């Protein structure tokens, strides 16, 4: 006897209940044609993850209810197929109050329904609600308390007992143990777990513990796609009862991932394809590309525009954008100032030519001189300082936003995490734009990604897109003569290590110093992180690729007298 399970690892769109329902129906028809017995969709797939305060609107929940009925009706003819659909749901006691009252905060379940022959046969409410990092599920949902185990007939008509869990449930002992106690023979876990570096391995390790604790095999059904600042990488998988990997779906791509469970004595023999694990740089690259593609695609932007400076950050963003969108949807503008080095012009032109994108040059010297002339009487007797440097960045930001307004393309900003942390960026200047592609990528990783991309051509857009001189040249904002980043900041390996320890891992300044870092460097970096919170609050949303980004993960007050 063989039970065939399919994971619909698909890219669902928040709020597009009709489109998401259609996608589920299409997946169900394709799976049924292959003889699949059980189809799993990801967590909250019917409305997309995460819908945030849309959950507080009764009409939104009504639309989800209606879409569930559409999926049930649209798959009723698929005999023998069970479908697990993730969706928000009102608790049973409140279901009769539909359209007659508001949905209050924390008055929904993060739920899943089992569909068979056009009807909901079982329902389950998520028991463990995460409220850390990017998660705030307790704002919207109340926990369930019950266990869901349902029967699925295999290809010979024999029943297999499947225990259903939703994401966080599987990270705790009780939900899986209760499912086993209720007779489950295997675990089906539907998920929407945001990507960050290393998270894929963490998931498999945690689920391995769950299998070993219960003695049950496990199917992990995951979402794929970008949603604002977060990315879901797919990488659904199957583990045997002893926790050994039995199959893994591709990462960062939609797929219908099949696994066949065949009885073998008291256990199961599992057959599934296994995609290899990829390097950290490869995963980061694909996450950034998917984040850009989906942010522009789902929001209807026709293309992207960015300032190409001849430096490594804008070079990296350009390469990501072309891999995500294709060269015809990306435009670059070089905006030289009086301090722009000749090699910056040469390298910017070289890179644009390598990738075949539109490249324009708009000098900012006339505007810069006009601004200085307008302010001459106000600044009389005062030396030039960062004010004049920031004027140049703001002129560039204004020009890019004007082009964006006129032609509709979104401005991609090019600042990295090291700059965002320390405020080494100009408010309304290089921070002006609509999407911050490498906002969560430290400068040291910027160099690694550039080297990785030059060694690989994953999307067929061209090999070695980033000129070597851009990678090896000392970074500079080129806003004053002979300027170098390290004139104002510690060396990037030191800076990034302090940021990681303090900002990402919540280590105290004293413990960072005790680990061997110079106290002056630590004090400087911690101070810069603290005083630049007001800038980060005004920065565009950007792609999260670490376990703690400057976004939903980071919620510090701007006004605060606390000093670490």
Secondary structure as GFF3:
##gff-version 3
##sequence-region A 1 564
A	DSSP	beta_strand	2	9	.	.	.	ID=ss1
A	DSSP	alpha_helix	17	33	.	.	.	ID=ss2
A	DSSP	beta_strand	38	41	.	.	.	ID=ss3
A	DSSP	three_ten_helix	52	56	.	.	.	ID=ss4
A	DSSP	alpha_helix	58	74	.	.	.	ID=ss5
A	DSSP	beta_strand	82	90	.	.	.	ID=ss6
A	DSSP	three_ten_helix	92	97	.	.	.	ID=ss7
A	DSSP	beta_strand	108	116	.	.	.	ID=ss8
A	DSSP	beta_strand	119	125	.	.	.	ID=ss9
A	DSSP	three_ten_helix	137	139	.	.	.	ID=ss10
A	DSSP	beta_strand	148	153	.	.	.	ID=ss11
A	DSSP	beta_strand	159	166	.	.	.	ID=ss12
A	DSSP	three_ten_helix	167	171	.	.	.	ID=ss13
A	DSSP	alpha_helix	173	181	.	.	.	ID=ss14
A	DSSP	beta_strand	186	190	.	.	.	ID=ss15
A	DSSP	alpha_helix	199	214	.	.	.	ID=ss16
A	DSSP	beta_strand	217	221	.	.	.	ID=ss17
A	DSSP	beta_strand	224	227	.	.	.	ID=ss18
A	DSSP	beta_strand	230	233	.	.	.	ID=ss19
A	DSSP	beta_strand	237	239	.	.	.	ID=ss20
A	DSSP	beta_strand	245	248	.	.	.	ID=ss21
A	DSSP	beta_strand	255	264	.	.	.	ID=ss22
A	DSSP	beta_strand	267	272	.	.	.	ID=ss23
A	DSSP	alpha_helix	280	299	.	.	.	ID=ss24
A	DSSP	beta_strand	304	307	.	.	.	ID=ss25
A	DSSP	alpha_helix	312	325	.	.	.	ID=ss26
A	DSSP	three_ten_helix	327	329	.	.	.	ID=ss27
A	DSSP	beta_strand	330	334	.	.	.	ID=ss28
A	DSSP	alpha_helix	342	355	.	.	.	ID=ss29
A	DSSP	beta_strand	358	361	.	.	.	ID=ss30
A	DSSP	alpha_helix	365	375	.	.	.	ID=ss31
A	DSSP	alpha_helix	386	407	.	.	.	ID=ss32
A	DSSP	beta_strand	410	413	.	.	.	ID=ss33
A	DSSP	alpha_helix	417	422	.	.	.	ID=ss34
A	DSSP	beta_strand	435	436	.	.	.	ID=ss35
A	DSSP	alpha_helix	443	455	.	.	.	ID=ss36
A	DSSP	alpha_helix	468	472	.	.	.	ID=ss37
A	DSSP	three_ten_helix	485	487	.	.	.	ID=ss38
A	DSSP	alpha_helix	492	499	.	.	.	ID=ss39
A	DSSP	pi_helix	500	504	.	.	.	ID=ss40
A	DSSP	alpha_helix	509	514	.	.	.	ID=ss41
A	DSSP	alpha_helix	519	531	.	.	.	ID=ss42
A	DSSP	alpha_helix	533	536	.	.	.	ID=ss43
###
